[in-house]
Amino acid sequence: MRLPLCTLALVVCACGTGFSATDAADPAQQSEQSQPPAGQAPAPAPTPPARYGGWVFSGMADGYFSDNLNHPQASNNQLQNFDVNYGSPRLSLLKATIDKSDSVIGLHIDAGFGETMRWIHSADPAANDHNAFRYIEQMYAIAKPKNLHGTEIDFGEFVTSAGAEVIEANSNWNYTRSLLFAWAIPYYHFGLRVNTPVTKEITVGFQLVNAWNTLWGNNNMDNIGVTFALAKPKYTWNVNYYEGPNHQGTMQGKRNLFDSTVLLTPNTKWTMYINGDVGRDNNIGSGHNSWYGIAGAARFQATKKFALAARAEVFDDVNGFSTGVKQILREGTITGEYKYNDHFIGRLEYRRDNSNQPFFNRGLQEGVAHTQDTFTIGLMAIFGPMR
């Protein structure tokens, strides 16, 4: 999608940012606007009825413009996933969300199109056979049995629990995704997911899912996932483990992934995280492929509207399983963010990728290089939620 569609999508979404059904029905906001006379106790604000019977509707649009100083021949930002093109404005993601999760039985759907949706489904046999699935990011049924003390059971397609970042750019600190997000972990799973709060601070989960990034047709429900989350006032610790066969048409050759993230929230200005991944894919015969990585990031909220974020990471693709080349990669990113309001966000970003191998294309005449420098402008519009 080039400039006209990218611009149109962002303008349409931005025009809707001045209204949110949530804002219009916010009890706290109503209470501030109708203060009682001095000396009288304020009356409790009434809770507005659910306008759509518990259904919540929201959406987002994400567009970008990137410049690659290497000017690679294929016009691609190598190693980056949802912002792969440079030199012209692009629509990365236009997405709508429907959620019904306030009752015993519910439903969640994320559907959209753009470079992001094409990328995450590029290796899925089901999405290649049935094009309609390329437009679904998540679609799962929700069950919250009343006698299980907060346990939630989901079945369908859902994004992975691994990683420190997510698919939607507006929910991350940087605009581009880390090497670990792009090359060390899956995007989504299809199957069963159960999350249970053990205490007020600890939540554990279990997943029975298909092979990575597969709706069906590859080791259906033969992979397991185990999750753990510890939430404290000043930090949160998440651990995820996935194991199971991932080679097409055989149960041999299991893949293992250990992922852990520690998020630090010392005060309202600073937030930081450390994310680590260790992966191994066993061959159908003998031998295996391995990959390792660690990333760290920090974000400083300078003012209500302006923030700075920085990320640094190292990724060792020991056997070239993920990137196609045996190499050690390093990446550093600096991002400035201006948040016009809760619905419109702009980011300006500089990123440098470095490899210990000559990996990055520099055009037809100049061959390959060890480094790649990119500048990116990202614009995100968020509308809703309408409740």
C-alpha positions in Angstrom: 0.0 0.0 0.0 1.6 3.2 -1.1 1.1 6.9 -0.1 -2.6 7.5 -1.0 -4.0 4.5 1.0 -1.5 5.0 3.8 -2.4 8.7 4.2 -6.1 8.1 3.8 -6.1 5.4 6.5 -4.3 7.6 9.0 -6.4 10.7 8.3 -9.6 8.8 8.7 -8.5 7.3 12.0 -7.1 10.6 13.2 -10.4 12.3 12.5 -12.1 9.9 14.8 -9.6 10.5 17.6 -11.6 13.4 19.0 -14.3 11.0 20.2 -14.3 7.9 22.3 -17.3 6.2 23.8 -15.1 5.4 26.7 -14.2 9.0 27.3 -17.8 10.1 27.0 -19.0 7.6 29.6 -16.0 7.8 32.1 -17.4 8.0 35.6 -14.3 9.7 36.9 -14.7 12.4 34.3 -18.4 12.9 35.1 -17.6 13.2 38.8 -15.0 16.0 38.1 -17.5 17.9 35.9 -20.3 17.8 38.5 -18.7 18.7 41.9 -21.2 19.1 44.9 -21.5 22.4 46.8 -18.7 23.1 49.3 -19.2 21.3 52.6 -21.2 18.4 51.1 -19.9 14.9 50.5 -19.7 14.0 46.8 -22.3 11.5 45.7 -20.9 8.4 44.0 -21.0 8.7 40.2 -23.4 6.2 38.6 -21.9 3.5 36.5 -23.2 3.9 33.0 -24.8 0.9 31.4 -22.8 -1.0 28.7 -23.7 0.6 25.5 -23.2 -2.5 23.4 -24.0 -5.2 25.8 -20.4 -5.8 26.8 -19.0 -5.8 23.3 -16.0 -3.5 22.9 -14.9 -2.1 19.5 -11.5 -0.5 18.7 -9.0 -0.1 15.9 -5.7 1.3 14.8 -3.8 2.5 11.7 0.0 2.4 11.4 2.0 3.9 8.6 5.7 4.7 8.1 8.4 6.2 5.9 11.9 4.7 6.1 15.3 5.7 4.6 18.1 3.1 4.4 21.6 4.6 4.0 22.8 1.4 2.4 20.3 1.8 -0.4 20.0 -2.0 -0.9 19.2 -3.3 -4.3 15.9 -5.0 -3.3 14.6 -1.8 -1.5 14.3 -3.8 1.8 15.4 -3.0 5.3 17.1 -6.3 6.1 16.4 -8.1 9.4 13.4 -5.8 10.0 9.9 -7.3 9.7 6.9 -4.9 9.7 8.8 -2.0 8.2 10.7 -3.8 5.5 10.4 -1.2 2.7 12.3 2.1 2.4 12.0 5.1 0.1 8.2 5.5 0.0 5.4 5.8 2.6 3.8 2.5 3.5 0.8 1.2 5.4 2.1 -1.3 7.9 -1.1 -2.2 9.6 -4.8 -1.2 9.6 -6.7 -3.3 12.2 -10.1 -3.6 13.8 -10.7 -5.3 17.2 -13.9 -6.9 18.6 -13.8 -8.1 22.2 -16.4 -9.6 24.4 -14.7 -10.7 27.6 -16.9 -9.5 30.5 -18.9 -12.7 30.9 -18.5 -16.5 31.3 -18.3 -17.0 27.5 -16.7 -14.5 25.2 -14.9 -13.8 22.0 -11.9 -11.8 20.7 -11.1 -11.0 17.1 -8.2 -8.9 15.6 -8.5 -8.5 11.8 -6.7 -6.2 9.4 -4.4 -5.9 6.5 -1.0 -4.3 5.5 2.6 -5.4 5.5 2.3 -6.7 9.1 -0.4 -9.2 8.3 1.3 -10.5 5.2 4.5 -10.9 7.1 3.3 -12.9 10.1 1.3 -15.3 7.9 4.0 -15.8 5.2 5.0 -19.3 6.3 1.6 -20.6 7.4 0.3 -23.5 5.2 -3.3 -22.8 6.1 -3.0 -19.0 5.3 -1.4 -19.9 2.0 -4.2 -22.3 1.1 -7.0 -20.0 2.3 -6.2 -16.3 1.7 -8.9 -15.1 4.2 -6.7 -16.3 7.1 -4.0 -13.8 6.1 -6.2 -11.0 7.5 -6.7 -12.5 11.0 -4.2 -11.7 13.7 -6.2 -13.3 16.6 -9.5 -15.1 16.8 -10.3 -17.1 19.9 -13.2 -18.1 22.1 -13.0 -17.2 25.8 -14.3 -19.1 28.8 -14.2 -17.8 32.4 -15.8 -20.5 34.6 -17.2 -18.9 37.8 -15.9 -21.5 40.2 -12.2 -21.4 39.0 -11.2 -18.2 40.7 -10.2 -16.0 37.7 -9.0 -18.8 35.4 -9.4 -17.9 31.7 -9.5 -20.6 29.0 -9.0 -19.6 25.4 -9.2 -21.6 22.2 -8.3 -20.5 18.7 -5.5 -18.3 17.2 -3.7 -16.0 19.7 -0.4 -14.2 19.7 2.6 -15.7 21.5 3.3 -15.1 25.2 7.0 -14.9 24.5 9.0 -11.7 24.0 9.2 -8.2 25.4 7.4 -6.6 22.4 4.1 -7.1 20.5 2.9 -6.9 16.9 1.2 -3.5 17.3 3.8 -0.7 17.1 1.9 1.7 19.4 2.2 -0.7 22.3 6.0 -0.8 22.1 8.6 1.8 23.1 10.5 1.7 19.7 8.9 1.8 16.3 10.9 -1.1 14.8 10.9 -4.4 16.5 14.0 -6.0 18.0 16.0 -8.8 16.4 14.7 -11.1 19.2 11.1 -10.4 18.3 11.7 -10.8 14.6 14.0 -13.8 14.6 14.0 -15.7 18.0 10.3 -16.3 18.8 7.0 -17.1 17.0 4.3 -14.6 16.2 1.2 -16.6 17.1 -0.2 -20.0 18.0 -3.3 -22.0 17.3 -4.7 -24.2 20.1 -5.7 -24.1 23.8 -4.5 -21.6 26.3 -5.2 -21.6 30.1 -4.1 -18.9 32.5 -4.7 -19.2 36.3 -4.0 -16.6 39.0 -2.3 -18.6 41.9 -2.0 -15.5 44.1 -2.6 -11.8 43.7 1.0 -11.6 42.3 1.6 -14.9 40.5 -0.2 -16.2 37.4 0.7 -19.5 35.7 -0.4 -20.8 32.3 -0.4 -23.8 30.1 -0.8 -24.1 26.3 -1.4 -27.0 23.9 -0.8 -25.6 20.4 0.2 -26.3 16.8 3.7 -25.7 15.4 4.9 -22.1 15.4 2.9 -19.7 13.2 0.6 -22.4 12.0 -3.2 -22.4 12.1 -3.4 -26.1 11.1 -1.6 -28.7 8.9 1.6 -29.0 10.9 1.9 -31.0 14.1 -1.6 -30.1 15.3 -1.7 -29.6 19.1 1.6 -31.4 19.6 3.5 -28.4 21.1 3.3 -27.3 24.7 3.8 -23.9 26.3 4.3 -23.1 30.0 4.0 -19.5 31.2 4.8 -17.8 34.5 4.2 -14.2 35.6 5.2 -12.4 38.8 3.8 -8.9 39.2 5.3 -6.6 41.9 4.8 -2.9 42.3 8.2 -2.0 41.0 8.9 -4.9 38.6 7.3 -7.7 36.6 8.9 -11.0 35.7 7.7 -13.2 32.8 8.9 -16.7 31.8 7.8 -18.6 28.8 8.8 -22.1 27.6 7.7 -23.8 24.4 8.5 -27.3 23.2 7.4 -29.5 20.4 7.9 -30.8 16.8 7.9 -28.0 14.1 9.1 -29.8 11.0 6.5 -30.2 8.3 5.0 -33.7 8.0 6.9 -35.4 10.8 7.0 -35.6 14.6 10.8 -35.8 14.7 13.0 -32.9 15.5 11.6 -30.9 18.4 12.0 -27.2 18.9 12.6 -25.6 22.3 12.4 -22.0 23.3 13.1 -20.4 26.7 12.1 -16.8 26.9 12.3 -14.4 29.9 11.6 -10.7 30.4 12.1 -8.5 33.5 10.2 -5.2 33.3 11.4 -2.5 35.8 9.1 0.4 36.8 11.0 2.4 39.4 9.0 5.6 39.0 6.6 7.4 36.7 9.4 8.8 34.5 11.6 5.7 33.9 10.8 2.2 32.7 13.3 -0.5 31.6 13.3 -4.1 30.5 15.8 -7.0 29.9 14.7 -9.8 27.6 16.6 -13.0 26.9 15.9 -15.9 24.5 17.5 -19.3 24.0 16.3 -21.5 21.2 17.2 -24.9 19.7 15.7 -26.7 16.7 16.6 -30.4 16.5 17.2 -31.8 13.0 15.0 -34.7 11.8 18.2 -36.8 11.8 21.1 -35.9 14.0 22.4 -32.5 15.0 20.6 -29.3 15.8 20.4 -25.5 15.2 20.7 -23.0 18.0 20.2 -19.3 18.6 20.7 -17.0 21.6 19.9 -13.4 22.3 19.6 -10.7 24.9 18.1 -7.3 24.7 17.7 -4.3 27.0 15.7 -1.1 26.6 14.9 2.0 28.6 12.2 4.6 28.2 12.1 8.1 29.7 8.9 10.1 29.9 10.2 13.6 29.7 6.9 15.3 29.5 3.2 14.3 29.3 3.6 14.2 25.5 7.2 13.5 24.8 9.3 10.4 25.5 12.7 9.0 24.6 13.5 5.3 24.3 16.7 3.4 23.6 17.2 -0.3 22.9 20.4 -2.4 22.5 20.7 -6.2 21.8 22.9 -9.0 20.7 21.6 -12.0 18.7 23.8 -15.0 17.9 22.4 -17.1 15.0 24.8 -19.9 15.7 23.9 -22.1 12.7 22.2 -19.5 10.5 18.8 -21.1 11.2 16.9 -17.8 11.6 18.6 -15.3 9.3 20.2 -17.7 6.8 23.8 -16.8 7.7 25.9 -17.9 10.7 26.5 -14.5 12.3 26.5 -12.5 15.5 24.2 -9.5 15.2 24.1 -6.3 17.3 21.4 -3.7 17.1 21.0 -0.2 18.7 18.0 2.0 18.3 17.0 5.5 19.6 13.4 6.6 19.4 11.7 10.0 20.0 8.0 9.9 20.6 5.4 12.7 20.5 2.0 11.7 21.8 -0.5 14.3 20.5 -3.2 12.7 22.6 -4.3 9.1 23.5 -5.3 8.5 19.9 -2.4 9.9 17.8 1.3 9.1 18.1 4.3 10.0 16.1 7.8 8.6 16.3 11.2 9.5 14.8 13.8 6.7 15.0 17.4 6.0 14.2 18.6 2.3 14.1 21.9 0.7 13.4 22.3 -3.1 12.7 25.8 -4.6 12.8 27.0 -8.1 11.8 30.3 -9.9 12.2 29.8 -11.0 8.6 29.4 -9.0 5.4 25.6 -9.4 5.3 23.9 -6.1 4.4 23.3 -5.3 0.8 24.7 -1.9 -0.4 23.3 -1.9 -3.9 24.4 -3.4 -7.2 27.7 -1.6 -7.4 28.9 -1.6 -3.8 28.3 -5.2 -2.7 27.7 -6.0 1.0 28.6 -4.4 4.3 28.8 -5.2 8.0 26.4 -2.4 9.0 23.0 -1.0 8.1 21.7 2.4 9.2 18.0 3.4 8.9 15.9 6.4 9.8 12.2 5.9 10.2 9.1 8.1 10.8 6.1 6.2 12.2 2.6 7.5 12.5 0.0 5.7 14.5 -3.7 6.5 15.0 -5.8 4.6 17.6 -9.6 4.9 17.8 -11.9 3.6 20.5 -12.4 1.6 22.5 -16.2 2.1 22.1 -18.0 0.2 24.8 
